[in-house]
């Protein structure tokens, strides 16, 4: 069902020999049935004074596709791009969707606070999960900002809730509502 977009590098930066890759993952658990076409995300980023770098080999028509699975968007030619993954409750990668959803339902079910129950409701009702992945040792403040705009777009456009590994779940106002930093559960 989903269309695999090639993850093409837009970066000239290369990791040092022997250096291990650690990633920062963030997710938006989205309640809308379908992800908006990538073209809308690009336009949103541009409206926020961002300059997303799209792989030059990517056909423009692919950006109109709503059933995409993965793409890499750059924010700086000298930095590694941010990888975006979209897994759904149907079609390609449903097993990944089911694993992620089950994991976070289990994590949130262990918390009794009202905010955790709100986050649990979002995760339970989500139809797709948008995940971003950044190379921890390569990302800059601009990269964190760029990633934040991506998360905000999906949170607003798809009725979602944001989760960031080693941090927790965030409200639409950007406030940490379920702290998972000390639990190692994210």
C-alpha positions in Angstrom: 0.0 0.0 0.0 2.6 2.6 1.0 5.1 3.9 -1.4 8.7 3.4 -0.5 10.6 6.6 -1.3 14.3 6.2 -1.7 16.3 7.5 1.2 18.8 9.4 -0.8 21.6 11.3 0.9 21.5 15.0 0.6 24.6 15.4 2.9 28.3 15.6 2.1 29.2 15.0 5.7 30.5 11.5 6.4 30.8 9.8 9.8 34.3 9.2 11.0 35.7 5.7 10.6 34.7 3.5 13.5 32.2 6.0 14.8 28.9 4.3 15.9 25.6 5.9 14.9 23.3 7.0 17.7 19.9 8.3 16.7 17.3 10.5 18.2 13.8 9.3 17.4 10.6 11.4 17.7 7.0 10.3 16.8 3.6 11.7 16.2 0.8 9.3 16.8 -1.8 10.6 14.3 -5.5 10.0 14.4 -6.3 11.0 10.8 -6.8 8.2 8.4 -4.2 9.3 5.9 -0.9 11.3 6.0 -1.0 14.5 4.0 1.1 14.5 0.8 4.8 15.4 1.4 4.3 18.5 -0.8 2.1 20.0 2.0 4.9 19.4 4.6 7.5 21.0 2.3 5.2 24.1 1.8 4.6 24.3 5.6 8.3 24.2 6.3 9.0 26.9 3.7 6.2 29.0 5.3 8.2 28.8 8.5 11.4 30.1 6.9 12.9 26.6 6.6 14.6 25.4 3.4 14.1 21.7 3.2 16.6 19.9 0.9 14.9 17.3 -1.1 17.1 14.6 -2.8 17.7 15.8 -6.4 17.0 12.4 -7.8 13.4 12.4 -6.4 10.7 12.9 -8.9 8.4 15.9 -8.0 5.3 13.8 -8.6 6.3 11.5 -5.7 5.7 14.5 -3.3 2.0 14.4 -4.2 1.7 10.8 -2.9 -0.1 10.4 0.4 0.8 6.7 0.9 4.6 7.3 1.3 6.7 5.3 3.7 10.1 6.9 4.0 12.1 9.9 2.9 15.1 11.9 4.0 14.9 15.7 4.2 18.0 17.8 4.7 18.2 21.1 6.6 21.9 21.8 5.9 24.0 20.4 3.1 26.9 19.8 5.5 24.7 17.8 7.9 23.0 14.4 7.7 19.4 14.6 6.7 16.4 13.9 9.0 14.8 10.6 8.0 11.0 10.5 8.1 9.1 7.2 8.3 5.3 6.8 8.1 3.8 3.4 9.2 0.1 2.8 9.0 -2.6 0.6 10.5 -2.9 -1.0 7.1 -0.6 -2.0 4.2 3.2 -1.9 4.2 5.0 -2.0 7.5 1.8 -2.7 9.5 4.0 -5.0 11.7 6.2 -2.0 12.6 3.1 0.1 13.3 1.6 -2.7 15.6 4.9 -3.1 17.5 5.3 0.7 18.1 1.7 1.1 19.1 1.7 -1.9 21.5 5.0 -0.7 23.1 3.7 2.7 23.9 0.3 1.5 25.0 2.2 -0.8 27.5 4.4 2.1 28.6 1.5 4.5 29.1 -0.7 1.9 30.8 1.8 1.8 33.6 1.2 5.5 34.5 -1.9 6.5 36.3 -1.8 10.3 35.8 -4.5 12.0 33.8 -2.0 13.3 31.3 -0.7 9.7 30.7 -4.3 8.6 30.1 -4.8 11.4 27.5 -1.6 10.3 25.7 -2.8 6.7 25.9 -6.0 7.7 24.2 -4.1 9.3 21.3 -1.9 6.2 20.9 -4.8 3.8 21.1 -6.7 5.7 18.4 -3.8 6.5 16.1 -4.1 5.4 12.4 -0.5 6.1 11.5 2.8 7.0 13.2 5.1 9.5 11.8 8.7 8.9 13.1 11.7 11.2 12.6 15.3 10.0 13.1 18.3 12.3 13.5 21.9 11.4 13.8 22.6 12.5 17.4 26.2 13.5 16.9 25.6 15.4 13.7 22.4 17.4 14.4 22.6 21.1 15.1 20.2 23.6 16.8 18.9 24.3 13.3 18.3 20.6 12.9 16.3 20.4 16.1 14.3 23.4 15.0 13.7 21.8 11.6 12.6 18.5 13.2 10.3 20.5 15.6 8.5 22.0 12.7 8.0 18.6 11.1 6.5 17.3 14.3 4.3 20.3 14.7 3.0 19.9 11.2 1.8 16.4 11.8 0.6 17.2 15.3 -1.6 20.0 13.9 -2.7 18.5 10.6 -3.3 15.0 11.7 -4.7 15.3 15.2 -1.6 13.8 16.8 0.5 13.8 19.9 4.3 14.1 20.0 6.6 11.6 21.7 10.4 12.1 21.9 12.6 9.2 23.1 14.3 9.8 26.4 11.9 12.7 27.1 8.2 11.7 26.9 4.9 12.9 25.5 4.2 16.6 24.7 1.0 18.6 24.6 0.0 20.7 21.6 1.4 23.7 23.4 4.9 22.0 23.6 4.7 21.2 27.3 6.0 17.8 28.6 2.9 16.1 29.9 4.2 12.5 30.4 7.9 12.5 31.5 9.6 9.3 30.4 13.2 10.6 30.8 14.0 8.7 33.9 12.2 5.5 33.2 14.1 4.4 30.1 10.7 3.4 28.6 10.7 5.5 25.5 
